[in-house]
Amino acid sequence: MKNLNRYLESTLLRPAMTEREVDLLIKEAIEEQFVGVCVPPFWVKKAKRELREQDIQVVTVIGFPFGFEDTATKITETKEAILNGADELDMVWSQTAFHSGMSWPKIEIAQIAKICHAEERMLKVIIETAYLTPEQLREAV
């Protein structure tokens, strides 16, 4: 039987999280051999350093939690996260642009994806489905 933990990512994204909690997240990820840990950009460098000998990805978020940032800010955040060692980036799309009927979320995703792909990093897009009707969700996806 395959190790299901190799499909699981352990996440810690609370505003008041502590270094001790990050250490525990990393320790558990090593013990359980999770595929990755997701931490805020502030903790990427530490997580990468602590996991350098492990087959565990460091994942971080861009534009978290609301996606309000402009694209230039998300681009800078993406480049910095990659520089600090992020293997995968989870970007929060621009809800406000989507709800305003703009095509900007597609353009923004394409710009961030280009950077990630050039650096051989994985990009996932976070769409906060709780704020969408079923019709909007179909359109967003």
DSSP file (Angstrom, degrees, kcal/mol; ACC not computed):
  #  RESIDUE AA STRUCTURE BP1 BP2  ACC     N-H-->O    O-->H-N    N-H-->O    O-->H-N    TCO  KAPPA ALPHA  PHI   PSI    X-CA   Y-CA   Z-CA
    1    1 A M              0   0    0      0, 0.0     2,-0.0     0, 0.0     3,-0.0   0.000 360.0 360.0 360.0 137.4    0.0    0.0    0.0
    2    2 A K        -     0   0    0      1,-0.1     2,-0.9     2,-0.0     3,-0.1  -0.339 360.0-105.0 -70.1 152.3    1.3    3.5   -0.9
    3    3 A N    >   -     0   0    0      1,-0.2     3,-1.7     2,-0.0    -1,-0.1  -0.703  28.3-161.4 -78.3 107.1    2.1    6.0    1.8
    4    4 A L  G >  S+     0   0    0     -2,-0.9     3,-2.2     1,-0.3     4,-0.2   0.762  83.3  73.8 -63.0 -25.2   -0.8    8.4    1.7
    5    5 A N  G >  S+     0   0    0      1,-0.3     3,-1.5     2,-0.2    30,-1.1   0.758  81.2  71.1 -61.5 -22.7    1.2   11.0    3.6
    6    6 A R  G <  S+     0   0    0     -3,-1.7    -1,-0.3     1,-0.3    -2,-0.2   0.499 100.2  48.2 -72.2  -0.9    3.2   11.5    0.4
    7    7 A Y  G <  S+     0   0    0     -3,-2.2     2,-0.4    -4,-0.1    -1,-0.3   0.378  97.9  91.1-111.4  -1.6    0.0   13.2   -0.9
    8    8 A L    <   -     0   0    0     -3,-1.5    27,-1.9    -4,-0.2    28,-1.2  -0.767  54.7-161.2-105.3 142.3   -0.6   15.4    2.2
    9    9 A E  E     -a   36   0A   0     -2,-0.4     2,-0.5    26,-0.2    28,-0.2  -0.978  14.1-142.7-117.8 128.6    0.6   18.9    2.8
   10   10 A S  E     -a   37   0A   0     26,-2.5    28,-2.9    -2,-0.5     2,-0.4  -0.798  22.0-160.3 -94.8 132.1    0.6   20.2    6.4
   11   11 A T  E     +a   38   0A   0     -2,-0.5     2,-0.3    26,-0.2    28,-0.2  -0.901  22.8 176.4-122.8 140.1   -0.3   23.9    6.7
   12   12 A L        +     0   0    0     26,-2.5    -2,-0.0    -2,-0.4    25,-0.0  -0.877  21.9 145.0-139.4 104.9    0.2   26.6    9.3
   13   13 A L        +     0   0    0     -2,-0.3    26,-0.1    26,-0.1    -1,-0.1  -0.035  19.9 137.8-133.8  31.8   -1.1   30.0    8.3
   14   14 A R    >   -     0   0    0      1,-0.1     3,-1.5    26,-0.0    -2,-0.0  -0.597  55.5-129.6 -81.4 142.3   -2.4   31.6   11.5
   15   15 A P  T 3  S+     0   0    0      0, 0.0    -1,-0.1     0, 0.0     0, 0.0   0.834 106.9  42.5 -59.6 -34.6   -1.6   35.3   12.0
   16   16 A A  T 3  S+     0   0    0      2,-0.0    -2,-0.0    -3,-0.0    -3,-0.0   0.097  83.4 141.1-102.1  23.0   -0.3   34.8   15.6
   17   17 A M    <   -     0   0    0     -3,-1.5     2,-0.2     1,-0.1    -5,-0.0  -0.239  39.4-141.4 -64.3 155.4    1.7   31.6   14.9
   18   18 A T     >  -     0   0    0      1,-0.1     4,-1.8     0, 0.0     3,-0.2  -0.722  23.3-110.6-117.4 165.6    5.0   31.2   16.6
   19   19 A E  H  > S+     0   0    0     -2,-0.2     4,-2.7     1,-0.2     5,-0.2   0.862 118.6  59.4 -60.8 -35.6    8.4   29.9   15.7
   20   20 A R  H  > S+     0   0    0      1,-0.2     4,-2.0     2,-0.2    -1,-0.2   0.895 104.9  48.9 -60.2 -40.1    7.8   27.0   18.1
   21   21 A E  H  > S+     0   0    0      2,-0.2     4,-2.5    -3,-0.2    -1,-0.2   0.872 109.7  51.5 -68.1 -36.6    4.7   26.0   16.1
   22   22 A V  H  X S+     0   0    0     -4,-1.8     4,-2.5     2,-0.2    -2,-0.2   0.923 108.8  51.4 -64.2 -43.6    6.7   26.2   12.8
   23   23 A D  H  X S+     0   0    0     -4,-2.7     4,-2.5     1,-0.2    -2,-0.2   0.905 111.2  47.8 -58.9 -42.0    9.4   23.9   14.4
   24   24 A L  H  X S+     0   0    0     -4,-2.0     4,-2.8     2,-0.2     5,-0.2   0.902 109.7  52.7 -66.7 -41.8    6.6   21.5   15.4
   25   25 A L  H  X S+     0   0    0     -4,-2.5     4,-2.1     2,-0.2    -2,-0.2   0.925 112.8  44.7 -57.5 -46.2    5.1   21.6   11.9
   26   26 A I  H  X S+     0   0    0     -4,-2.5     4,-2.1     2,-0.2    -2,-0.2   0.918 112.6  51.1 -65.8 -45.1    8.5   20.8   10.4
   27   27 A K  H  X S+     0   0    0     -4,-2.5     4,-2.5     1,-0.2    -2,-0.2   0.925 112.6  45.8 -58.8 -46.7    9.2   18.0   12.9
   28   28 A E  H  X S+     0   0    0     -4,-2.8     4,-2.9     1,-0.2     5,-0.2   0.881 109.4  55.1 -66.0 -37.9    5.8   16.4   12.2
   29   29 A A  H  X>S+     0   0    0     -4,-2.1     5,-1.5    -5,-0.2     4,-1.0   0.891 111.1  45.5 -62.5 -38.6    6.3   16.7    8.5
   30   30 A I  H  <5S+     0   0    0     -4,-2.1    -2,-0.2     2,-0.2    -1,-0.2   0.936 115.0  46.6 -68.4 -47.1    9.6   14.8    8.7
   31   31 A E  H  <5S+     0   0    0     -4,-2.5    -2,-0.2     1,-0.2    -1,-0.2   0.905 122.4  35.3 -61.6 -42.1    8.2   12.2   11.0
   32   32 A E  H  <5S-     0   0    0     -4,-2.9    -1,-0.2    -5,-0.2    -2,-0.2   0.549 102.9-131.1 -90.7  -8.8    5.1   11.6    8.9
   33   33 A Q  T  <5 -     0   0    0     -4,-1.0    -3,-0.2    -5,-0.2   -25,-0.2   0.928  35.3-175.6  54.6  50.6    6.9   12.2    5.6
   34   34 A F      < -     0   0    0     -5,-1.5   -28,-0.2    -6,-0.2   -25,-0.2  -0.348  34.6-120.5 -67.3 157.6    4.3   14.6    4.3
   35   35 A V  S    S-     0   0    0    -27,-1.9    22,-3.0   -30,-1.1     2,-0.3   0.794  84.1 -13.2 -71.8 -27.6    4.8   15.8    0.7
   36   36 A G  E     -ab   9  57A   0    -28,-1.2   -26,-2.5    20,-0.3     2,-0.4  -0.995  51.6-130.5-164.7 167.0    5.0   19.4    1.9
   37   37 A V  E     -ab  10  58A   0     20,-2.3    22,-3.2    -2,-0.3     2,-0.6  -0.989  20.2-149.1-124.4 138.7    4.6   22.1    4.5
   38   38 A C  E     +ab  11  59A   0    -28,-2.9   -26,-2.5    -2,-0.4    22,-0.2  -0.941  27.1 161.1-112.1 121.2    2.8   25.4    3.8
   39   39 A V  E     - b   0  60A   0     20,-2.6    22,-0.5    -2,-0.6   -26,-0.1  -0.898  44.5 -88.5-132.5 159.6    3.9   28.4    5.7
   40   40 A P    >   -     0   0    0      0, 0.0     3,-2.0     0, 0.0     4,-0.5  -0.281  48.5-102.1 -62.7 157.3    3.6   32.2    5.3
   41   41 A P  G >  S+     0   0    0      0, 0.0     3,-1.3     0, 0.0     4,-0.5   0.819 119.9  66.6 -51.3 -33.8    6.3   33.9    3.3
   42   42 A F  G 3  S+     0   0    0      1,-0.3     4,-0.3     2,-0.1     3,-0.2   0.817 106.4  41.0 -56.9 -31.7    8.0   35.1    6.5
   43   43 A W  G <> S+     0   0    0     -3,-2.0     4,-2.5     1,-0.2    -1,-0.3   0.382  86.3  96.3-101.0   2.5    8.8   31.5    7.4
   44   44 A V  H <> S+     0   0    0     -3,-1.3     4,-2.9    -4,-0.5     5,-0.2   0.930  83.0  50.5 -60.5 -48.2    9.9   30.1    4.0
   45   45 A K  H  > S+     0   0    0     -4,-0.5     4,-2.2     1,-0.2    -1,-0.2   0.911 113.5  45.6 -59.6 -44.3   13.6   30.6    4.5
   46   46 A K  H  > S+     0   0    0     -4,-0.3     4,-2.7     2,-0.2     5,-0.2   0.938 113.4  49.1 -64.2 -47.1   13.6   28.8    7.8
   47   47 A A  H  X S+     0   0    0     -4,-2.5     4,-1.8     1,-0.2    -2,-0.2   0.913 111.6  49.4 -60.7 -42.3   11.5   25.9    6.6
   48   48 A K  H  < S+     0   0    0     -4,-2.9     4,-0.4    36,-0.2    -1,-0.2   0.919 112.1  48.2 -62.8 -43.4   13.7   25.5    3.5
   49   49 A R  H >< S+     0   0    0     -4,-2.2     3,-0.8    -5,-0.2    -2,-0.2   0.915 113.5  46.9 -62.2 -44.0   16.8   25.4    5.7
   50   50 A E  H 3< S+     0   0    0     -4,-2.7     3,-0.3     1,-0.2    -1,-0.2   0.776 118.7  41.0 -70.0 -26.9   15.3   22.9    8.2
   51   51 A L  T >< S+     0   0    0     -4,-1.8     3,-2.3    -5,-0.2     5,-0.4   0.289  77.6 113.4-104.6   9.6   14.0   20.6    5.4
   52   52 A R  T <  S+     0   0    0     -3,-0.8    -1,-0.2    -4,-0.4    -2,-0.1   0.767  82.4  44.0 -57.8 -28.5   17.1   20.8    3.1
   53   53 A E  T 3  S+     0   0    0     -3,-0.3    -1,-0.3    -4,-0.2     2,-0.2   0.403 105.0  83.5 -94.1   2.0   18.0   17.1    3.6
   54   54 A Q  S <  S-     0   0    0     -3,-2.3     2,-1.0     2,-0.2    -3,-0.0  -0.677  80.5-125.4-108.5 157.7   14.4   16.0    3.3
   55   55 A D  S    S+     0   0    0     -2,-0.2     2,-0.4   -25,-0.1    -3,-0.1  -0.494  74.2 118.1 -93.8  60.8   12.1   15.1    0.3
   56   56 A I        -     0   0    0     -2,-1.0   -20,-0.3    -5,-0.4    -2,-0.2  -0.996  59.6-132.1-133.0 125.7    9.5   17.6    1.6
   57   57 A Q  E     -b   36   0A   0    -22,-3.0   -20,-2.3    -2,-0.4     2,-0.6  -0.431   9.7-134.4 -78.2 150.1    8.4   20.7   -0.4
   58   58 A V  E     -b   37   0A   0     27,-0.3    29,-3.0   -22,-0.2    30,-1.6  -0.934  27.4-173.3-103.1 122.1    8.2   24.1    1.1
   59   59 A V  E     +bc  38  88A   0    -22,-3.2   -20,-2.6    -2,-0.6     2,-0.3  -0.892   4.7 178.0-115.4 142.9    4.9   25.8    0.0
   60   60 A T  E     -bc  39  89A   0     28,-1.9    30,-2.8    -2,-0.4     2,-0.3  -0.899  24.0-113.5-139.0 172.5    3.9   29.4    0.7
   61   61 A V  E     - c   0  90A   0    -22,-0.5     2,-0.4    -2,-0.3    30,-0.2  -0.805  15.4-156.3-110.6 148.4    1.0   31.7   -0.1
   62   62 A I  E    S+ c   0  91A   0     28,-2.3    30,-2.8    -2,-0.3    12,-0.1  -0.988  81.0   3.3-122.9 129.7    0.9   34.8   -2.3
   63   63 A G  S  > S-     0   0    0     -2,-0.4     4,-2.6     1,-0.2     5,-0.2   0.759  99.2-156.7  69.9  24.0   -1.7   37.5   -1.7
   64   64 A F  T  4  +     0   0    0      1,-0.2    -1,-0.2     2,-0.2    -3,-0.0  -0.609  52.5   5.2 -84.4 139.2   -3.0   35.6    1.3
   65   65 A P  T  4 S+     0   0    0      0, 0.0    -1,-0.2     0, 0.0    -3,-0.0  -1.000 137.0  11.7-101.6  -9.1   -5.7   35.7    2.6
   66   66 A F  T  4 S-     0   0    0     26,-0.1    29,-0.7    28,-0.0    30,-0.3   0.624  79.1-128.2-109.3 -13.3   -7.8   37.9    0.4
   67   67 A G     <  +     0   0    0     -4,-2.6    -3,-0.1    27,-0.1    29,-0.1   0.691  63.3 136.2  74.6  17.1   -6.0   38.5   -2.8
   68   68 A F        +     0   0    0     -5,-0.2    -4,-0.1    26,-0.1    26,-0.1   0.740  35.6 105.5 -69.5 -24.9   -6.4   42.3   -2.5
   69   69 A E  S    S-     0   0    0     -6,-0.1     2,-0.1     1,-0.1     0, 0.0  -0.113  77.1-109.7 -59.4 152.4   -2.8   43.1   -3.5
   70   70 A D     >  -     0   0    0      1,-0.1     4,-2.0     4,-0.0     3,-0.3  -0.359  33.8-103.4 -75.6 167.4   -2.1   44.6   -6.9
   71   71 A T  H  > S+     0   0    0      1,-0.2     4,-2.8     2,-0.2     5,-0.2   0.871 119.2  57.8 -62.7 -39.5   -0.3   42.4   -9.4
   72   72 A A  H  > S+     0   0    0      1,-0.2     4,-2.2     2,-0.2    -1,-0.2   0.897 107.9  48.2 -59.1 -39.9    3.0   44.1   -9.0
   73   73 A T  H  > S+     0   0    0     -3,-0.3     4,-2.7     2,-0.2    -1,-0.2   0.913 111.8  48.9 -66.4 -42.9    3.0   43.3   -5.3
   74   74 A K  H  X S+     0   0    0     -4,-2.0     4,-2.4     2,-0.2    -2,-0.2   0.873 110.1  52.2 -65.5 -36.1    2.1   39.7   -5.9
   75   75 A I  H  X S+     0   0    0     -4,-2.8     4,-2.6     2,-0.2    -2,-0.2   0.935 111.5  46.0 -63.9 -45.8    4.9   39.5   -8.5
   76   76 A T  H  X S+     0   0    0     -4,-2.2     4,-2.4     1,-0.2    -2,-0.2   0.920 113.0  50.1 -62.1 -43.8    7.4   40.8   -6.0
   77   77 A E  H  X S+     0   0    0     -4,-2.7     4,-2.3     2,-0.2    -1,-0.2   0.894 111.1  50.1 -61.1 -40.8    6.1   38.4   -3.3
   78   78 A T  H  X S+     0   0    0     -4,-2.4     4,-2.2     2,-0.2    -2,-0.2   0.940 111.5  46.7 -63.2 -49.4    6.4   35.5   -5.8
   79   79 A K  H  X S+     0   0    0     -4,-2.6     4,-2.4     1,-0.2    -2,-0.2   0.897 113.6  48.7 -62.3 -41.2   10.0   36.3   -6.7
   80   80 A E  H  X S+     0   0    0     -4,-2.4     4,-2.2     2,-0.2    -1,-0.2   0.906 110.1  51.4 -65.9 -42.1   11.0   36.8   -3.1
   81   81 A A  H  <>S+     0   0    0     -4,-2.3     5,-2.8     2,-0.2     4,-0.5   0.904 111.8  47.1 -62.2 -41.3    9.3   33.5   -2.1
   82   82 A I  H ><5S+     0   0    0     -4,-2.2     3,-1.2     3,-0.2    -2,-0.2   0.921 111.0  51.7 -65.9 -43.7   11.2   31.7   -4.8
   83   83 A L  H 3<5S+     0   0    0     -4,-2.4    -2,-0.2     1,-0.3    -1,-0.2   0.861 108.6  52.0 -59.2 -36.6   14.5   33.3   -3.8
   84   84 A N  T 3<5S-     0   0    0     -4,-2.2    -1,-0.3    -5,-0.1   -36,-0.2   0.538 130.9 -91.1 -81.4  -6.3   13.9   32.2   -0.3
   85   85 A G  T < 5 +     0   0    0     -3,-1.2   -27,-0.3    -4,-0.5    -3,-0.2   0.544  64.4 160.8 115.7   7.8   13.3   28.6   -1.3
   86   86 A A      < -     0   0    0     -5,-2.8    -1,-0.2     1,-0.2   -27,-0.2  -0.423  18.8-170.9 -64.4 131.9    9.6   28.1   -2.0
   87   87 A D  S    S+     0   0    0    -29,-3.0    35,-1.7     1,-0.3     2,-0.3   0.726  74.3  23.8 -90.3 -27.6    9.0   25.0   -4.1
   88   88 A E  E     -cd  59 122A   0    -30,-1.6   -28,-1.9    33,-0.2     2,-0.4  -0.995  68.1-153.4-142.5 143.4    5.3   25.7   -4.6
   89   89 A L  E     -cd  60 123A   0     33,-2.8    35,-2.8    -2,-0.3     2,-0.7  -0.973   1.9-160.2-124.4 132.5    3.3   28.9   -4.5
   90   90 A D  E     -cd  61 124A   0    -30,-2.8   -28,-2.3    -2,-0.4     2,-0.4  -0.918  18.4-163.8-111.6 104.9   -0.4   29.1   -3.7
   91   91 A M  E     -cd  62 125A   0     33,-2.8    35,-3.6    -2,-0.7     2,-0.6  -0.751  15.5-136.9 -97.2 132.7   -1.7   32.4   -4.9
   92   92 A V  E     - d   0 126A   0    -30,-2.8    35,-0.2    -2,-0.4   -26,-0.1  -0.764  28.4-132.8 -83.5 122.1   -5.0   33.9   -3.8
   93   93 A W        -     0   0    0     33,-2.1     2,-1.3    -2,-0.6     3,-0.2  -0.216  29.5 -89.2 -71.7 166.8   -6.8   35.3   -6.9
   94   94 A S     >  +     0   0    0      1,-0.2     4,-2.1     2,-0.1   -27,-0.1  -0.645  42.7 178.1 -82.8  94.9   -8.3   38.7   -7.0
   95   95 A Q  H  > S+     0   0    0     -2,-1.3     4,-3.3   -29,-0.7     5,-0.3   0.913  80.5  56.0 -59.7 -43.9  -11.9   38.2   -5.8
   96   96 A T  H  > S+     0   0    0    -30,-0.3     4,-0.9     1,-0.2    -1,-0.2   0.878 108.3  46.9 -62.5 -38.0  -12.6   41.9   -6.0
   97   97 A A  H  4>S+     0   0    0      2,-0.2     5,-2.4     1,-0.2     3,-0.3   0.921 113.7  48.8 -67.5 -43.2  -11.6   42.0   -9.7
   98   98 A F  H ><5S+     0   0    0     -4,-2.1     3,-1.9     1,-0.2    -2,-0.2   0.939 111.3  48.7 -60.6 -47.8  -13.7   38.9  -10.4
   99   99 A H  H 3<5S+     0   0    0     -4,-3.3    -1,-0.2     1,-0.3    -2,-0.2   0.695 107.1  57.8 -68.8 -17.4  -16.7   40.3   -8.6
  100  100 A S  T 3<5S-     0   0    0     -4,-0.9    -1,-0.3    -3,-0.3    -2,-0.2   0.426 118.9-112.0 -88.9   0.2  -16.3   43.6  -10.6
  101  101 A G  T < 5 +     0   0    0     -3,-1.9    -3,-0.2     1,-0.3     2,-0.2   0.633  68.2 145.3  81.3  14.3  -16.6   41.7  -13.9
  102  102 A M      < -     0   0    0     -5,-2.4    -1,-0.3    -6,-0.2    -2,-0.1  -0.522  52.5-142.7 -84.4 152.0  -12.9   42.3  -14.8
  103  103 A S  S >> S+     0   0    0      1,-0.2     4,-1.3    -2,-0.2     3,-1.0   0.343  74.4 108.8 -88.6   6.0  -10.8   39.7  -16.7
  104  104 A W  H 3>  +     0   0    0      1,-0.2     4,-3.1     2,-0.2     5,-0.3   0.833  63.6  64.7 -56.6 -38.7   -7.9   40.8  -14.6
  105  105 A P  H 3> S+     0   0    0      0, 0.0     4,-2.6     0, 0.0    -1,-0.2   0.903 103.8  48.4 -53.7 -40.4   -7.7   37.6  -12.5
  106  106 A K  H <> S+     0   0    0     -3,-1.0     4,-2.2     2,-0.2    -2,-0.2   0.911 113.2  47.1 -64.1 -42.2   -6.8   35.6  -15.7
  107  107 A I  H  X S+     0   0    0     -4,-1.3     4,-2.1     2,-0.2    -1,-0.2   0.922 113.5  48.1 -65.5 -44.4   -4.1   38.1  -16.7
  108  108 A E  H  X S+     0   0    0     -4,-3.1     4,-2.4     2,-0.2     5,-0.2   0.920 111.0  50.2 -63.3 -45.0   -2.7   38.1  -13.1
  109  109 A I  H  X S+     0   0    0     -4,-2.6     4,-2.9    -5,-0.3    -1,-0.2   0.912 109.8  51.8 -59.9 -42.6   -2.6   34.3  -12.9
  110  110 A A  H  X S+     0   0    0     -4,-2.2     4,-2.0     2,-0.2    -1,-0.2   0.899 110.0  48.9 -62.0 -41.1   -0.8   34.2  -16.3
  111  111 A Q  H  X S+     0   0    0     -4,-2.1     4,-1.4     2,-0.2    -2,-0.2   0.920 115.1  43.1 -66.1 -43.7    1.8   36.7  -15.1
  112  112 A I  H  X S+     0   0    0     -4,-2.4     4,-2.4     1,-0.2    -2,-0.2   0.899 112.3  54.3 -68.6 -40.4    2.5   34.8  -11.9
  113  113 A A  H  X S+     0   0    0     -4,-2.9     4,-3.0    -5,-0.2     5,-0.3   0.887 103.8  56.0 -61.5 -39.2    2.4   31.4  -13.7
  114  114 A K  H  X S+     0   0    0     -4,-2.0     4,-2.0     2,-0.2    -1,-0.2   0.914 109.7  45.6 -59.6 -43.6    5.1   32.6  -16.2
  115  115 A I  H  X S+     0   0    0     -4,-1.4     4,-1.4     2,-0.2    -2,-0.2   0.940 114.8  47.5 -64.6 -47.9    7.4   33.5  -13.3
  116  116 A C  H  <>S+     0   0    0     -4,-2.4     5,-3.2     1,-0.2     3,-0.3   0.921 113.3  47.2 -61.9 -45.3    6.8   30.2  -11.5
  117  117 A H  H ><5S+     0   0    0     -4,-3.0     3,-1.4     1,-0.2    -1,-0.2   0.878 107.7  55.6 -67.0 -37.3    7.2   28.1  -14.6
  118  118 A A  H 3<5S+     0   0    0     -4,-2.0    -1,-0.2    -5,-0.3    -2,-0.2   0.822 113.9  42.1 -62.9 -29.5   10.5   29.9  -15.6
  119  119 A E  T 3<5S-     0   0    0     -4,-1.4    -1,-0.3    -3,-0.3    -2,-0.2   0.257 116.9-115.6 -99.3  10.0   11.8   29.0  -12.1
  120  120 A E  T < 5 +     0   0    0     -3,-1.4     2,-0.3     1,-0.2    -3,-0.2   0.897  68.2 141.8  55.1  45.4   10.4   25.4  -12.3
  121  121 A R      < -     0   0    0     -5,-3.2     2,-0.3    -8,-0.2    -1,-0.2  -0.860  52.7-116.6-113.6 150.7    8.0   26.0   -9.4
  122  122 A M  E     -d   88   0A   0    -35,-1.7   -33,-2.8    -2,-0.3     2,-0.4  -0.661  25.9-158.7 -84.7 139.9    4.4   24.8   -9.0
  123  123 A L  E     -d   89   0A   0     -2,-0.3     2,-0.4   -35,-0.2   -33,-0.2  -0.985   9.8-177.8-121.1 130.3    1.6   27.4   -8.9
  124  124 A K  E     -d   90   0A   0    -35,-2.8   -33,-2.8    -2,-0.4     2,-0.5  -0.935  18.9-138.7-118.6 149.8   -1.8   26.7   -7.4
  125  125 A V  E     -d   91   0A   0     -2,-0.4     2,-0.6   -35,-0.2   -33,-0.2  -0.935   8.3-145.6-112.2 128.0   -4.6   29.3   -7.4
  126  126 A I  E     -d   92   0A   0    -35,-3.6   -33,-2.1    -2,-0.5     2,-0.6  -0.826  15.1-174.0 -93.6 119.0   -6.8   29.7   -4.3
  127  127 A I        -     0   0    0     -2,-0.6     2,-1.5   -35,-0.2     3,-0.1  -0.962  24.2-135.9-112.7 114.1  -10.3   30.6   -5.2
  128  128 A E    >   -     0   0    0     -2,-0.6     3,-1.4     1,-0.2     4,-0.0  -0.544  23.5-174.3 -73.8  94.6  -12.4   31.4   -2.1
  129  129 A T  G >  S+     0   0    0     -2,-1.5     3,-1.9     1,-0.3    -1,-0.2   0.709  70.6  75.2 -68.0 -22.3  -15.5   29.4   -3.1
  130  130 A A  G 3  S+     0   0    0      1,-0.3    -1,-0.3    -3,-0.1    -2,-0.1   0.747  96.0  51.4 -62.8 -21.8  -17.5   30.6   -0.1
  131  131 A Y  G <  S+     0   0    0     -3,-1.4     2,-0.4     2,-0.1    -1,-0.3   0.306 100.5  81.5 -96.8   8.8  -17.9   34.0   -1.8
  132  132 A L  S <  S-     0   0    0     -3,-1.9   -33,-0.0    -4,-0.0    -3,-0.0  -0.895  70.6-133.0-120.4 144.1  -19.2   32.5   -5.1
  133  133 A T     >  -     0   0    0     -2,-0.4     4,-2.7     1,-0.1     5,-0.2  -0.428  42.0-100.4 -77.1 165.2  -22.5   31.3   -6.3
  134  134 A P  H  > S+     0   0    0      0, 0.0     4,-2.0     0, 0.0     5,-0.1   0.889 126.5  50.2 -55.6 -37.9  -22.5   28.0   -8.2
  135  135 A E  H  > S+     0   0    0      2,-0.2     4,-2.2     1,-0.2     5,-0.2   0.930 111.0  47.7 -66.1 -44.8  -22.6   29.9  -11.5
  136  136 A Q  H  > S+     0   0    0      1,-0.2     4,-3.0     2,-0.2    -1,-0.2   0.885 109.2  54.8 -62.6 -38.2  -19.7   32.1  -10.5
  137  137 A L  H  X S+     0   0    0     -4,-2.7     4,-2.6     2,-0.2    -1,-0.2   0.923 107.5  49.0 -62.3 -44.9  -17.7   29.1   -9.4
  138  138 A R  H  < S+     0   0    0     -4,-2.0    -1,-0.2     1,-0.2    -2,-0.2   0.926 113.8  46.9 -59.9 -44.0  -18.1   27.4  -12.8
  139  139 A E  H  < S+     0   0    0     -4,-2.2    -2,-0.2     1,-0.2    -1,-0.2   0.916 112.2  50.3 -63.7 -43.0  -17.0   30.6  -14.5
  140  140 A A  H  <        0   0    0     -4,-3.0    -2,-0.2     1,-0.3    -1,-0.2   0.909 360.0 360.0 -63.6 -43.6  -14.0   31.0  -12.1
  141  141 A V     <        0   0    0     -4,-2.6    -1,-0.3    -5,-0.2    -2,-0.2   0.497 360.0 360.0 -71.6 360.0  -12.8   27.5  -12.6
